[in-house]
Amino acid sequence: MAISDSSGAQEAHRTIAPLVGPDDERVFTDSGIEVKPLYDEGDVAPGLEERLGEPGAPPFTRGIHEGMYRDRLWTMRQYAGFASPEDTNERYRYLIEHGSTGLSMAFDLPTQLGRDSDDPLCHGEVGRTGVPIDTIEDMRICFDQIPLDGVSTSMTINAPAAILLLLYELVGEEQGVPSEQLRGTVQNDVLKEYMARGNYIYPAEPTMRLTTDIFEYCNENVPKWNTISISGYHIREKGCSAVQEVAFTLSNAIAYVEAALARGLKIDEFAPRLAFFFNGHNNVFQEIAKFRAVRRMWAEIVKDRFGAENPKSMQIRFHTQTGGVTLQAQQPEVNIIRVALQGFAAVCGGTQSLHTNGFDEALALPTERSARIALRTQQVLAYESGAADTVDPFAGSYFVESLTDEIELRAKELMDKVEELGGSVEALEFMQREIEESALSYHERYKSGQDVIVGVNKFVTDQVDDVDILKVDPEAEQRQLARLAAFKENRDQAEVDARLESLRDVARGEGNLLHPIRAALKANASIGEVCGAMREVFGEYKGGAFF
């Protein structure tokens, strides 16, 4: 470990757990917060009543709604998509039949990178990590017999977010559903792709333009749509700590707000439709404290820094997904317990929607059985655990209030460093290095046994558990390619070419890109063609030295 030798050692220790020897009795969270054996009133700073406030009122520490789950449960949103639009539609209908109250679309890698399934670079990847969406026909099939006025749909899509949103809107139009009634979210958070995940297309400047174009378009046309889901989830998956997750997510959010304000939008016009996406990890109390701290921090930022007057602008509405990186291939059914604890923390922390992972996801995409168990986990939390019976159930706990304050303090310190470097866009390399350092620390703590992973570095067995896993039909890719070829053959190519040229013209200028993108998609252009037209104008982001 080089943490203690680096020039930023002091700062690193404020966000990352130190590596300690086996005789050291101290206990730390992954953010380096030392956990005392006992907490009392002396561990809670004065002024707690003011920091807490009331549920449904600034600073929203206790939740963004007065009655929280007593009035309405969180949205039970299961992430799904694989093989083909037909298979994905079948899984969506299965989840709805079993009580899911929201859908979450997983897209394959070609779709996330804005490439068609017939692109030579995509051979072998079509339908592997999610559903392939090449054209409006694929989107129609995904939502066949699923009325879009009766479901909320979240899309984990970033660089091509505008295209997937518009395809969804067009399918809604075909169903007779007005755009004003559509509910859902596009992730639309490419800054974290540069930082941690790598699924980007264009350089930062045109990417930020597209992001704010979505804000503007939805404000005028799809008012119930969440225009961005600013994601700490994926940077936590990359290896960052809880404090880093809070700090970097809010730093990115500030960058998006500043870009929208520079466009001329008013804070109270777009801030109420901003959404966030956080990770749920195993340390239950740190996670509860994290969610409470981030609500309070965002309310302060939006009010004091950006001058928002509408309380809804100050509310941080977030989706939580249980930690994929915490799932283990060894003794996979133990993951059911991990997921239940992570979901419990998210509910006690006041999440607005929740996805619980399938226990087999360290091995493959979830089967129907594991997806059902994951959904039933949420239903047990809702109806049997008592976690939903009262608002902010851990408020006033000496331990949780101390953790909440400490996470806020350390996250603000890290955000100040990002700010000194010029904000998220300018600080990408710094944030990437911080995440990598945290990931290395986690690995070292696991190797030394300081962090126990049940079934992996402790309580290990020689038995190999036999678990049925989902196998994607190898012929699904060929069927997708055949459908795409037939679709392209049966359209007016001259109309497609004309619409794509109009898109290039707007990309060279300053207009809102969503209008020419929508026209091209309605003329049956494909995702790869639309993204390709913008690639010709904007170029591609190649990544920095830190990749």
KOLDREN-896077 format. One record per residue (C-alpha): residue in one letter; x, y, z. Coordinates in pm, whole numbers, padded with zeros to 5 digits, always signed. Layout:
aXYZ ...
This chain:
m+00000+00000+00000 a+00127+00343-00098 i-00144+00540+00074 s+00062+00640+00377 d+00356+00743+00157 s+00163+00967-00081 s+00161+01346-00054 g-00215+01327-00012 a-00196+01078+00276 q-00397+01294+00514 e-00676+01339+00261 a-00674+00971+00162 h-00723+00868+00525 r-01030+01091+00538 t-01201+00889+00264 i-01044+00541+00271 a-01004+00288+00551 p-00644+00238+00665 l-00479-00102+00655 v-00420-00214+01013 g-00248-00517+01160 p-00423-00823+01311 d-00351-00705+01666 d-00513-00365+01609 e-00855-00365+01772 r-00983-00058+01587 v-01272-00097+01342 f-01322+00127+01040 t-01586+00175+00774 d-01461+00168+00415 s-01448+00549+00429 g-01194+00544+00709 i-01440+00643+00983 e-01337+00472+01304 v-01629+00296+01475 k-01625+00326+01853 p-01735+00035+02075 l-02005+00257+02228 y-02172+00586+02136 d-02345+00831+02369 e-02488+01182+02352 g-02136+01331+02359 d-02075+01187+02010 v-02354+01397+01856 a-02272+01760+01781 p-02499+02033+01919 g-02782+02155+01697 l-02917+01812+01602 e-03278+01932+01598 e-03195+02194+01335 r-02996+01945+01125 l-03283+01697+01136 g-03575+01924+01056 e-03905+01759+00974 p-03972+01491+00712 g-04087+01649+00387 a-03923+01985+00462 p-03571+02125+00412 p-03306+02005+00481 f-03484+01672+00421 t-03248+01474+00646 r-03545+01267+00759 g-03689+01210+00411 i-03842+01405+00124 h-04204+01318+00208 e-04385+01387+00532 g-04534+01039+00569 m-04276+00848+00363 y-04373+00481+00323 r-04683+00510+00542 d-04830+00709+00253 r-04674+00522-00039 l-04413+00249-00064 w-04100+00293-00268 t-04110+00182-00632 m-03999-00181-00658 r-03798-00161-00976 q-03621-00470-01108 y-03336-00427-01358 a-03387-00654-01659 g-03300-00696-02023 f-03117-00966-02215 a-03085-01164-02539 s-03356-00999-02749 p-03650-00758-02728 e-03886-01058-02723 d-03708-01222-02428 t-03693-00889-02248 n-04065-00825-02300 e-04140-01167-02154 r-03927-01091-01845 y-04091-00747-01799 r-04438-00900-01808 y-04326-01171-01566 l-04199-00910-01319 i-04517-00702-01344 e-04730-01012-01287 h-04530-01084-00969 g-04572-00737-00823 s-04295-00519-00965 t-04417-00158-00971 g-04152-00021-01207 l-03931-00144-01489 s-03559-00083-01532 m-03404-00141-01873 a-03063-00304-01902 f-02906-00246-02244 d-02637-00448-02414 l-02292-00301-02470 p-02344-00210-02839 t-02654-00007-02749 q-02473+00168-02464 l-02195+00266-02704 g-02435+00387-02974 r-02357+00111-03223 d-02592-00110-03419 s-02590-00486-03372 d-02449-00531-03723 d-02141-00320-03647 p-01834-00549-03686 l-01706-00424-03348 c-02014-00571-03179 h-01983-00934-03286 g-02044-01161-02986 e-02174-00881-02762 v-02529-00847-02891 g-02781-00919-02614 r-02516-01034-02365 t-02539-00774-02089 g-02883-00638-02172 v-03138-00593-02446 p-03023-00480-02792 i-03212-00172-02916 d-03123-00081-03273 t-03446+00076-03395 i-03796+00183-03297 e-03914-00169-03382 d-03705-00312-03098 m-03856-00064-02853 r-04207-00156-02972 i-04139-00522-02905 c-03994-00455-02558 f-04318-00285-02450 d-04568-00498-02637 q-04883-00535-02420 i-04730-00302-02157 p-04922+00029-02161 l-04673+00311-02111 d-04926+00522-01921 g-04936+00256-01649 v-04568+00192-01581 s-04261+00391-01477 t-03949+00294-01672 s-03588+00364-01581 m-03323+00332-01850 t-02960+00273-01760 i-02831+00454-02065 n-02588+00744-02085 a-02413+00859-02402 p-02714+00765-02625 a-02970+00864-02355 a-03150+01114-02580 i-03210+00845-02844 l-03360+00590-02604 l-03580+00854-02443 l-03712+00961-02783 l-03774+00602-02897 y-03975+00548-02578 e-04170+00867-02645 l-04242+00759-03003 v-04368+00418-02889 g-04588+00593-02634 e-04723+00809-02912 e-04805+00497-03114 q-04990+00357-02809 g-05190+00680-02783 v-05014+00788-02463 p-04942+01164-02453 s-04583+01258-02374 e-04711+01450-02073 q-04813+01121-01912 l-04487+00932-01956 r-04300+00859-01633 g-03947+00735-01598 t-03578+00821-01599 v-03282+00820-01832 q-02950+00791-01653 n-02787+01047-01885 d-02480+01077-01658 v-02170+01055-01874 l-01928+01222-01633 k-01923+00905-01423 e-01860+00707-01744 y-01538+00904-01793 m-01454+00845-01427 a-01534+00479-01375 r-01736+00287-01629 g-01603+00372-01976 n-01926+00368-02179 y-01886+00709-02338 i-01896+00823-02701 y-01827+01195-02745 p-01588+01439-02575 a-01707+01623-02265 e-01828+01946-02429 p-02080+01795-02676 t-02177+01542-02411 m-02272+01821-02171 r-02462+01987-02457 l-02668+01671-02512 t-02733+01643-02139 t-02872+01994-02114 d-03065+01947-02440 i-03252+01667-02263 f-03325+01896-01967 e-03468+02159-02201 y-03663+01914-02419 c-03828+01734-02127 n-03916+02059-01952 e-04115+02150-02264 n-04243+01809-02379 v-04211+01531-02118 p-04259+01712-01786 k-04292+01402-01563 w-03968+01250-01692 n-03655+01248-01476 t-03399+01399-01709 i-03089+01257-01542 s-03002+01001-01278 i-02673+01127-01138 s-02500+00808-01043 g-02279+00721-00752 y-02366+00356-00809 h-02109+00286-01076 i-01822+00466-00907 r-01895+00260-00593 e-01888-00051-00812 k-01547+00064-00937 g-01420+00060-00579 c-01478+00399-00417 s-01580+00438-00053 a-01912+00570+00077 v-01769+00919+00137 q-01621+00928-00213 e-01953+00813-00358 v-02131+01108-00194 a-01862+01364-00280 f-01810+01271-00644 t-02180+01225-00717 l-02266+01569-00579 s-01966+01725-00757 n-02094+01582-01085 a-02443+01710-01004 i-02303+02060-00955 a-02137+02039-01299 y-02468+01943-01464 v-02655+02222-01286 e-02396+02478-01390 a-02416+02360-01752 a-02796+02395-01748 l-02775+02742-01594 a-02521+02844-01859 r-02775+02734-02121 g-03019+02985-01974 l-03245+02743-01786 k-03372+02849-01443 i-03283+02634-01143 d-03645+02584-01038 e-03737+02484-01396 f-03518+02176-01412 a-03392+02089-01061 p-03719+01919-00953 r-03668+01657-01229 l-03309+01573-01136 a-03278+01223-00993 f-02989+01036-00832 f-02874+00675-00818 f-02683+00529-00525 n-02531+00196-00428 g-02638-00011-00129 h-02349-00188+00045 n-02315-00423+00340 n-02235-00182+00623 v-02598-00113+00714 f-02542+00184+00944 q-02294+00363+00720 e-02535+00326+00428 i-02831+00463+00626 a-02615+00756+00737 k-02492+00812+00380 f-02844+00850+00244 r-02942+01089+00523 a-02626+01299+00478 v-02657+01330+00101 r-03015+01456+00130 r-02909+01729+00369 m-02605+01825+00160 w-02797+01855-00167 a-03068+02070-00009 e-02801+02310+00115 i-02618+02319-00220 v-02929+02388-00428 k-03060+02653-00191 d-02743+02836-00091 r-02525+02796-00399 f-02786+02806-00675 g-03059+03013-00511 a-03347+02771-00556 e-03672+02880-00399 n-03893+02578-00476 p-03853+02315-00200 k-03892+02044-00466 s-03570+02169-00626 m-03392+02098-00298 q-03519+01741-00268 i-03275+01470-00369 r-03487+01189-00510 f-03285+00873-00554 h-03298+00515-00670 t-03089+00253-00491 q-02952-00072-00629 t-02792-00326-00402 g-02420-00366-00452 g-02332-00582-00750 v-01964-00580-00653 t-02053-00729-00312 l-02201-01043-00472 q-01979-01350-00453 a-01953-01653-00680 q-01857-01868-00379 q-02162-01992-00185 p-02387-01771-00403 e-02704-01823-00198 v-02537-01624+00083 n-02588-01327-00150 i-02959-01339-00064 i-02866-01231+00290 r-02636-00955+00166 v-02905-00820-00066 a-03167-00824+00212 l-02941-00622+00444 q-02853-00375+00169 g-03220-00332+00081 f-03304-00280+00448 a-03044-00004+00469 a-03182+00165+00156 v-03537+00159+00295 c-03432+00286+00637 g-03233+00554+00457 g-03541+00672+00266 t-03491+00563-00094 q-03760+00642-00354 s-03710+00326-00556 l-03511+00009-00512 h-03363-00270-00720 t-03250-00582-00538 n-02994-00800-00717 g-03038-01165-00796 f-02820-01395-00586 d-02672-01555-00899 e-02548-01234-01062 a-02184-01304-00979 l-02221-01597-01219 a-02457-01476-01493 l-02761-01265-01564 p-03042-01351-01317 t-03277-01639-01381 e-03652-01600-01333 r-03619-01776-00997 s-03347-01546-00864 a-03529-01239-00997 r-03843-01351-00813 i-03650-01403-00488 a-03498-01056-00528 l-03842-00902-00576 r-03985-01101-00284 t-03701-00962-00071 q-03837-00612-00130 q-04190-00727-00056 v-04083-00883+00275 l-03906-00557+00363 a-04223-00365+00279 y-04482-00583+00446 e-04309-00792+00713 s-03996-00619+00846 g-04152-00308+01002 a-03895-00089+00826 a-04172+00093+00638 d-04390+00155+00942 t-04230+00479+01062 v-04035+00765+00908 d-03654+00770+00946 p-03646+00491+01208 f-03280+00547+01308 a-03312+00922+01372 g-03165+01017+01709 s-02939+00711+01727 y-02610+00832+01870 f-02424+00607+01628 v-02622+00691+01313 e-02631+01066+01380 s-02255+01067+01443 l-02196+00876+01119 t-02428+01108+00926 d-02237+01415+01043 e-01898+01255+00978 i-01989+01147+00623 e-02114+01499+00549 l-01795+01657+00685 r-01557+01428+00496 a-01755+01447+00173 k-01751+01827+00186 e-01374+01824+00230 l-01336+01607-00079 m-01579+01822-00278 d-01374+02128-00190 k-01071+01958-00347 v-01267+01889-00667 e-01378+02253-00666 e-01017+02374-00630 l-00929+02176-00943 g-01204+02349-01142 g-01499+02113-01092 s-01576+01762-01209 v-01489+01805-01576 e-01142+01939-01491 a-01090+01702-01198 l-01161+01373-01379 e-00807+01242-01339 f-00799+01330-00968 m-01128+01151-00905 q-01018+00848-01105 r-00700+00820-00899 e-00897+00851-00574 i-01131+00571-00682 e-00841+00348-00784 e-00666+00411-00452 s-00982+00315-00265 a-01023+00000-00473 l-00662-00099-00403 s-00714-00040-00031 y-01023-00261-00034 h-00830-00538-00210 e-00545-00518+00041 r-00785-00529+00338 y-00957-00833+00190 k-00625-01011+00125 s-00507-00949+00480 g-00836-01067+00628 q-00906-00728+00784 d-01231-00718+00587 v-01414-01050+00615 i-01605-01183+00315 v-01810-01481+00428 g-01744-01784+00212 v-01448-01619+00038 n-01176-01543+00293 k-01351-01689+00598 f-01595-01979+00652 v-01476-02126+00325 t-01588-02473+00211 d-01455-02708-00054 q-01807-02774-00179 v-01903-02616-00512 d-02267-02510-00505 d-02465-02623-00808 v-02670-02323-00920 d-02877-02306-01235 i-02773-01999-01435 l-02932-01813-01722 k-02785-01906-02058 v-02844-01652-02335 d-02959-01823-02654 p-02658-01809-02891 e-02899-01773-03185 a-03049-01453-03042 e-02774-01242-03199 q-02842-01384-03544 r-03216-01318-03509 q-03142-00959-03408 l-02916-00913-03708 a-03180-01055-03942 r-03449-00825-03802 l-03221-00522-03834 a-03134-00608-04195 a-03503-00645-04286 f-03587-00318-04108 k-03322-00126-04301 e-03428-00287-04627 n-03791-00185-04590 r-03754+00187-04517 d-03719+00502-04724 q-03341+00536-04730 a-03351+00879-04894 e-03569+01008-04609 v-03330+00859-04352 d-03030+01020-04521 a-03201+01359-04534 r-03293+01346-04164 l-02939+01244-04068 e-02796+01536-04265 s-03035+01771-04085 l-02901+01630-03757 r-02543+01699-03866 d-02639+02058-03950 v-02783+02118-03603 a-02483+01947-03442 r-02256+02194-03621 g-02468+02479-03487 e-02632+02553-03155 g-02990+02420-03170 n-03142+02155-02944 l-03031+01820-03085 l-03334+01623-02965 h-03564+01763-03234 p-03357+01643-03535 i-03278+01316-03352 r-03651+01257-03303 a-03720+01327-03671 a-03447+01082-03777 l-03576+00807-03548 k-03933+00861-03667 a-03802+00819-04024 n-03662+00480-03909 a-03297+00570-03865 s-03111+00335-03633 i-02925+00417-03313 g-02591+00350-03480 e-02675+00584-03767 v-02789+00866-03537 c-02484+00834-03310 g-02264+00798-03616 a-02391+01127-03759 m-02300+01304-03435 r-01965+01122-03417 e-01878+01275-03754 v-01930+01623-03610 f-01820+01584-03247 g-01552+01317-03272 e-01497+01050-03004 y-01356+01068-02654 k-01042+00855-02635 g-00988+00858-02261 g-00710+01008-02052 a-00382+00864-01932 f-00552+00741-01617 f-00731+00474-01820 
